[in-house]
Amino acid sequence: MRNKIRSRIKLQWGYKMASTSIDFLSSTRDFLARRFLIPAGACLALAFGTASLMRADTFPVTGTAGFETGLQHLAFVTLDKQGQDGAGAKVDWGDLTPREKAPYRCFEPTLHPNQCHVFSTHTYAAPGIYTITIYYNKPQVFGTGPEIKETTTAMISPIGDFVILSIGDSIASGEGDPVVEWSDDSLAMEPNNAFWDDRGSNYHVPEPVGPPEAVELSRTCHRSLIAGPSQASRQVAATNPSTTFVHFACSGATVKTTRKNTSNAVSQLRIAREHLPRIDVLLISAGANNMHGEFGSGFGDLLGRCLKLFDNCSNDPVFAQDISDSLAELPGEYAKLSRTVRTQRNKFPNWCSSPNTWTRPTSREWTIRVWTVSLEVSASTAESEKTNGSFFTTISWCLSINR
């Protein structure tokens, strides 16, 4: 389990677009070595509150202004889980926003229950260098120990020379593959769920009454750097470090029609456009959650219906009719999305026109890296899209200039 988690952590912090890479695994090996070298006597003394704390490790943060940084590994510390008003750890991002609680994960909750990794994600409004402060309390036998703070630095960049935007539903967001997996030990992590790249998935954020952007950023989207579009974009960025990838897909999203407490691809595009001076590649995966009928609404309800024992959905004429009716509605939904894409495209005079500082891959290379991945992650809605063409047309607009 630990090796799988470490490999995923390395996947994120081993490479960050337009930023300096962080060898997280090396740091992990260092502090693991230090932990196992602590004498048994020192561990016993620590239990009685008489030993000094292990030296804390902090890690720098990178991100793009206007968008979430994605889940960042901020620090490895020894903390009192009841400290910071029961949150265990809090973070001040250094941009005058309120101090907020930060998720933590203790990978060895039995042997080292207070030695934990602190994570969080944040949205910086402007580029710059910020000082981040992590607050926690020293563990002790009775009551809450004194507050301790550690600092690290955030380097927030402006939008790069080449922008890849991913919008849509759970097929694109990374559903089912979190950045940090959930532990079956309730004492191992807070909150007691998997950690994702969007804050709304890590902590319940009440849906605000306000502009669409505030509502969208509060959703439980389950975004992950392991998602297909994210991995494809990292391949492109590997030879083009000024690439910016914006991950805006959200689990549960529909194409255009919005049901209660759900996102939709049209709204995602409009909100992202407000922060982007350009969009060079637009990746879309949407349509699976437009399925509806007696079984419910969305891909999750559809799957639940078909997993019922002794009640095969393929032999249910009502279910078949619901799916047929839902598919018949999709061309109209894709037409709405296509119109929105064309409208937003007209607002970008430099759409698909990259500056000379960006080295374009060849047509074949680009097709393999982005186009094919987009088709693969969108397989669940491919049949309905074949009859309309809007979905694949919107993707090919930017790719066709290399053909």
Secondary structure, 3 states (H helix, E strand, C coil): CHHHHHHHHHHHHCCCCCCCCCCHHHHHHHHHHHHHCCCHHHHHHHHCCCCCCCCCEECCEEEECCCECCCEEEEEEECCCCCCCCCCEEEECCCCCCCEECCEECCCCCCCCCEEEEEECCECCCCEEEEEEEEEECCCCCCCCCEEEEEEEEEEECCCCEEEEEEECHHHHCCCCCCECCCCCCCCEECCCCECCCHHHHCCCCCCCCCHHHHHHCCCCCCCCCCHHHHHHHHHHHCCCCEEEEECCCCCCECCCCCCCCCEHHHHHHHHHCCCCCCCEEEEECCHHHCEECCEECHHHHHHHHCCCCCCHHHCHHHHHHHHHHHHHHHHHHHHHHHHHHHHHHCCCCCCCCCCCCCCCCHHHHHHHHHHHHHHHCHHHHHHHHCCCHHHHHHHHHHHHHC
